[in-house]
Amino acid sequence: MKLLLATRNRDKISEIEEILCGLSLEILTYNNFPDLPEVIENKDTLAGNAEKKALESAEFSGIPTIADDTGLFVEALKGAPGVYSSRYAGENCSYKDNRVKLLSEMKGITNRKAQFKTVVAFAFPGKVIATTEGIVEGEITEQEIGDRGFGYDSIFRAQETGRTYAEMSDKEKNTISHRARALQKIIPKIISHNSDKK
């Protein structure tokens, strides 16, 4: 079965492909569809954005699609950056810009509790089949720690490991991360629909 990953983000593609490896899938990305119009993520929830992206991409491509939306929710900042995590420091900002802004806003704050959340939507043209969620509790560090990963990985310390994502190997991160947890829940839905096509 062909499966479209609704993203052009190379880091995200690599991570999702590793998590889904072992399934009998031909994985495609937005890079295979250069004419696919940009999906405007204008919903106020992760689920709303993921479902919109999955559905519109499936309808354009004619291929079953998974899309995710991810947010880092910081308790002391009333849930910010939340749904705006990827553009927290402004449109076209870098990963580094986002980290610098967040660390600056957290300066002097003792409550550093945060959670990373991913919502994954699986859609066929005309219908969202399933939506799943993965959450990891943790905290924002006072400085960047580790040199792996991407996004906020170097400033988010996972509660269950006591280390930042950027200190973990890809294999370890892809076992416990918020995105991995959401994808593991959606895999049975993908397998079920893959079996239906045989």
Secondary structure as a PSIPRED ss2 file (coil, helix, strand):
# PSIPRED VFORMAT (PSIPRED V4.0)

   1 M C   1.000  0.000  0.000
   2 K E   0.000  0.000  1.000
   3 L E   0.000  0.000  1.000
   4 L E   0.000  0.000  1.000
   5 L E   0.000  0.000  1.000
   6 A C   1.000  0.000  0.000
   7 T C   1.000  0.000  0.000
   8 R C   1.000  0.000  0.000
   9 N C   1.000  0.000  0.000
  10 R H   0.000  1.000  0.000
  11 D H   0.000  1.000  0.000
  12 K H   0.000  1.000  0.000
  13 I H   0.000  1.000  0.000
  14 S H   0.000  1.000  0.000
  15 E H   0.000  1.000  0.000
  16 I H   0.000  1.000  0.000
  17 E H   0.000  1.000  0.000
  18 E H   0.000  1.000  0.000
  19 I H   0.000  1.000  0.000
  20 L H   0.000  1.000  0.000
  21 C C   1.000  0.000  0.000
  22 G C   1.000  0.000  0.000
  23 L C   1.000  0.000  0.000
  24 S C   1.000  0.000  0.000
  25 L C   1.000  0.000  0.000
  26 E E   0.000  0.000  1.000
  27 I E   0.000  0.000  1.000
  28 L E   0.000  0.000  1.000
  29 T E   0.000  0.000  1.000
  30 Y H   0.000  1.000  0.000
  31 N H   0.000  1.000  0.000
  32 N H   0.000  1.000  0.000
  33 F C   1.000  0.000  0.000
  34 P C   1.000  0.000  0.000
  35 D C   1.000  0.000  0.000
  36 L C   1.000  0.000  0.000
  37 P C   1.000  0.000  0.000
  38 E C   1.000  0.000  0.000
  39 V C   1.000  0.000  0.000
  40 I C   1.000  0.000  0.000
  41 E C   1.000  0.000  0.000
  42 N C   1.000  0.000  0.000
  43 K C   1.000  0.000  0.000
  44 D C   1.000  0.000  0.000
  45 T C   1.000  0.000  0.000
  46 L H   0.000  1.000  0.000
  47 A H   0.000  1.000  0.000
  48 G H   0.000  1.000  0.000
  49 N H   0.000  1.000  0.000
  50 A H   0.000  1.000  0.000
  51 E H   0.000  1.000  0.000
  52 K H   0.000  1.000  0.000
  53 K H   0.000  1.000  0.000
  54 A H   0.000  1.000  0.000
  55 L H   0.000  1.000  0.000
  56 E H   0.000  1.000  0.000
  57 S H   0.000  1.000  0.000
  58 A H   0.000  1.000  0.000
  59 E H   0.000  1.000  0.000
  60 F H   0.000  1.000  0.000
  61 S H   0.000  1.000  0.000
  62 G C   1.000  0.000  0.000
  63 I C   1.000  0.000  0.000
  64 P C   1.000  0.000  0.000
  65 T E   0.000  0.000  1.000
  66 I E   0.000  0.000  1.000
  67 A E   0.000  0.000  1.000
  68 D E   0.000  0.000  1.000
  69 D E   0.000  0.000  1.000
  70 T E   0.000  0.000  1.000
  71 G E   0.000  0.000  1.000
  72 L E   0.000  0.000  1.000
  73 F E   0.000  0.000  1.000
  74 V E   0.000  0.000  1.000
  75 E H   0.000  1.000  0.000
  76 A H   0.000  1.000  0.000
  77 L H   0.000  1.000  0.000
  78 K C   1.000  0.000  0.000
  79 G C   1.000  0.000  0.000
  80 A C   1.000  0.000  0.000
  81 P E   0.000  0.000  1.000
  82 G E   0.000  0.000  1.000
  83 V C   1.000  0.000  0.000
  84 Y C   1.000  0.000  0.000
  85 S H   0.000  1.000  0.000
  86 S H   0.000  1.000  0.000
  87 R H   0.000  1.000  0.000
  88 Y C   1.000  0.000  0.000
  89 A C   1.000  0.000  0.000
  90 G C   1.000  0.000  0.000
  91 E C   1.000  0.000  0.000
  92 N C   1.000  0.000  0.000
  93 C C   1.000  0.000  0.000
  94 S C   1.000  0.000  0.000
  95 Y H   0.000  1.000  0.000
  96 K H   0.000  1.000  0.000
  97 D H   0.000  1.000  0.000
  98 N H   0.000  1.000  0.000
  99 R H   0.000  1.000  0.000
 100 V H   0.000  1.000  0.000
 101 K H   0.000  1.000  0.000
 102 L H   0.000  1.000  0.000
 103 L H   0.000  1.000  0.000
 104 S H   0.000  1.000  0.000
 105 E H   0.000  1.000  0.000
 106 M C   1.000  0.000  0.000
 107 K C   1.000  0.000  0.000
 108 G C   1.000  0.000  0.000
 109 I C   1.000  0.000  0.000
 110 T C   1.000  0.000  0.000
 111 N C   1.000  0.000  0.000
 112 R C   1.000  0.000  0.000
 113 K E   0.000  0.000  1.000
 114 A E   0.000  0.000  1.000
 115 Q E   0.000  0.000  1.000
 116 F E   0.000  0.000  1.000
 117 K E   0.000  0.000  1.000
 118 T E   0.000  0.000  1.000
 119 V E   0.000  0.000  1.000
 120 V E   0.000  0.000  1.000
 121 A E   0.000  0.000  1.000
 122 F E   0.000  0.000  1.000
 123 A E   0.000  0.000  1.000
 124 F E   0.000  0.000  1.000
 125 P C   1.000  0.000  0.000
 126 G C   1.000  0.000  0.000
 127 K E   0.000  0.000  1.000
 128 V E   0.000  0.000  1.000
 129 I E   0.000  0.000  1.000
 130 A E   0.000  0.000  1.000
 131 T E   0.000  0.000  1.000
 132 T E   0.000  0.000  1.000
 133 E E   0.000  0.000  1.000
 134 G E   0.000  0.000  1.000
 135 I E   0.000  0.000  1.000
 136 V E   0.000  0.000  1.000
 137 E E   0.000  0.000  1.000
 138 G E   0.000  0.000  1.000
 139 E E   0.000  0.000  1.000
 140 I E   0.000  0.000  1.000
 141 T C   1.000  0.000  0.000
 142 E C   1.000  0.000  0.000
 143 Q C   1.000  0.000  0.000
 144 E C   1.000  0.000  0.000
 145 I C   1.000  0.000  0.000
 146 G C   1.000  0.000  0.000
 147 D C   1.000  0.000  0.000
 148 R C   1.000  0.000  0.000
 149 G C   1.000  0.000  0.000
 150 F C   1.000  0.000  0.000
 151 G C   1.000  0.000  0.000
 152 Y C   1.000  0.000  0.000
 153 D H   0.000  1.000  0.000
 154 S H   0.000  1.000  0.000
 155 I H   0.000  1.000  0.000
 156 F E   0.000  0.000  1.000
 157 R E   0.000  0.000  1.000
 158 A E   0.000  0.000  1.000
 159 Q C   1.000  0.000  0.000
 160 E C   1.000  0.000  0.000
 161 T C   1.000  0.000  0.000
 162 G C   1.000  0.000  0.000
 163 R C   1.000  0.000  0.000
 164 T E   0.000  0.000  1.000
 165 Y H   0.000  1.000  0.000
 166 A H   0.000  1.000  0.000
 167 E H   0.000  1.000  0.000
 168 M C   1.000  0.000  0.000
 169 S C   1.000  0.000  0.000
 170 D H   0.000  1.000  0.000
 171 K H   0.000  1.000  0.000
 172 E H   0.000  1.000  0.000
 173 K H   0.000  1.000  0.000
 174 N H   0.000  1.000  0.000
 175 T H   0.000  1.000  0.000
 176 I H   0.000  1.000  0.000
 177 S C   1.000  0.000  0.000
 178 H H   0.000  1.000  0.000
 179 R H   0.000  1.000  0.000
 180 A H   0.000  1.000  0.000
 181 R H   0.000  1.000  0.000
 182 A H   0.000  1.000  0.000
 183 L H   0.000  1.000  0.000
 184 Q H   0.000  1.000  0.000
 185 K H   0.000  1.000  0.000
 186 I H   0.000  1.000  0.000
 187 I H   0.000  1.000  0.000
 188 P H   0.000  1.000  0.000
 189 K H   0.000  1.000  0.000
 190 I H   0.000  1.000  0.000
 191 I H   0.000  1.000  0.000
 192 S H   0.000  1.000  0.000
 193 H H   0.000  1.000  0.000
 194 N H   0.000  1.000  0.000
 195 S H   0.000  1.000  0.000
 196 D H   0.000  1.000  0.000
 197 K C   1.000  0.000  0.000
 198 K C   1.000  0.000  0.000
